[in-house]
Structure formats: C-alpha cells, structure tokens
Amino acid sequence: LQELCCDMALVDQENLQEMKEFFMAHCNDGPFIGFDFETTDQLNHPDFLEATTGDVYVDILSSKVTGASFNFGDNLQYTLYLSVDHADTLNLDKSEVVEFLRACDPKKLAVQNAAFEVAVSKLDLEYHIESPVDTQILHCHIDEDCLQGHGLKYLSRHYLDYSQDTYKETLERAGVGNMSELSGVQVLKYGCDDALVTSHLATIFRLE
C-alpha cells in the first residue's frame, strides 16, 4: 500500500527537473490538485500590526511568495513543496511555480480562501489563477451555519479529525521571526500540509 500513502518532497534546484517531469505526468490524475502559498510579509507595517491587537493578520499586498505546495495523484498521495525564498536552501526562481500552475487543469485546482491565493499569484508572480475551487466557499455552501468557523485549521479538525500545526507554532519551534528564515527542510511538513488537507476537503465537500 506504500504507493497510496502520503509522500512529501522538497523541490529545489537539485531535483527540479525530475520532480517537474513527475508532476507534469501525474498532476491531473486525481479528483483535485490542492494548492497553497507560503508567504512572508515584506513590509510588517507597524500601524497595521498594532491595529490587529494580536489577531492573525496577513497583509496580502505586502506578501511575497516563499514557497508553494501542490498535492496531487490518483489517491492524492503526493505533495511537492517548491522552495522559492527559504534560508539555507537551493531556492527556485518563482517562475517555476507558474510553470507548475500552468500544468494544472484549472477545474481541478483547489485552494482554501481563493481571495488570498489569487491575489498573491497576480501581484507577486504576475499569473492569474483562473476560478479555482475554493474549499472555504464550498464549506459555506454545504453548511449554512458556517459562521462557527471556516478556516482551514478548523475544517481540518472538524472533517478530518486532524490537528494541523499553526504558523506561529512552526516559527516558534524553529526560533525564527518569519517564514523566509526557515530552511526548506524545516518548513517541508508545514508547507505541504495545507495543500494536502485542501484537496481532501474538496473531495469530501464534492460528495456532500
């Protein structure tokens, strides 16, 4: 059963060609392709941070891609994390993320909160993600009382009985201040997690 189990891999300059060929051959095999960005706020505007009073806050306009994850396969068993701006890593040019996106059937690309993914892709990669499947919207469609929660961490715990690490926990564990200070190896599991969960949630919500 090993070939059906979750397999995560970091993609950098050393293995790019091999991983790209594998992705191009199999990315559209499954029902969905889970996708997620990891970003770093390049501005860290002090007035914005103060106004949030400690709440989770992401400045989309100042977000730069540090990595991108793709979950795919006939059993959604493969997840690749493309490192773009991580410490101590043979990072890829961000144009490689666009190449991977172009290979995806747009009807199968699933994201959590498309407003973020689409905006970041347009602003930082100059690539428009066309009408992805949004698990946040799907959840509200099948659960009219979704105001209780529709964030990915909540959905993961509620529907998959799986507790994901948080952004804050990931940074604190490594003793760093932002995502780009982590190495590709350090961020691998966290970086792959959201894409993996998103494609599985999309599959569940399609069946509802």
NORZI-V638010 format. One record per pair of residues at least 4 apart in sequence whose ideal C-beta (glycine too) atoms are under 6 Angstrom apart, sorted by the first residue. I is the first residue (numbers start at 1). GAP is how many residues later the second one is. Records with the same first field share a line. If there is no record, write none. Layout:
I: GAP  GAP
This chain:
4: 71  73
6: 71
7: 70  71
8: 71  184
9: 71
10: 71  174  178
11: 5  8  69  71
12: 71  77  78
13: 77
14: 76
15: 4
16: 4
19: 61
23: 4
24: 79
27: 6  45  76  77
28: 77
29: 44  45
30: 42  43  44  46
31: 172
32: 76  78  167  170
33: 39  71  75  76
34: 37  76  161  162  164  165
35: 35  74  76  160
36: 33  158  159
37: 28  31  80  83
38: 28  29  141  153
39: 24  26  27
40: 24  26  138  139  140
41: 18  21  22
42: 20  22
43: 19
48: 11
52: 5
60: 59
63: 57
64: 60
65: 19  29  59
66: 18  19  113  114
67: 14  15  16  17  124
68: 14  29
69: 12  122  123  126
70: 10  125
71: 5  8  124  125  128
72: 6
73: 4  5
76: 123
79: 113  116  117
81: 107  110  111
82: 10  15
83: 6  8  101
84: 7  8  10
85: 6  95
86: 96  97  98
87: 94  96
88: 95
89: 94  95
92: 4
94: 31
98: 27  29
104: 5
106: 24
109: 23
110: 23  88  89  92
111: 6  21
112: 23  24  40  86
113: 23
114: 4  18  20
118: 11
119: 4
120: 4
121: 4  6  8
122: 6
133: 69
135: 63  66  67
136: 14
138: 67
139: 4  7  11
140: 6
142: 63  66
146: 4
149: 5
152: 4
153: 11
154: 4
155: 4  46
156: 4  6  8  41
157: 6
159: 45
164: 29
165: 4  5  25
170: 20
171: 5
174: 8  12
176: 5  6
182: 4  5
187: 4
192: 4
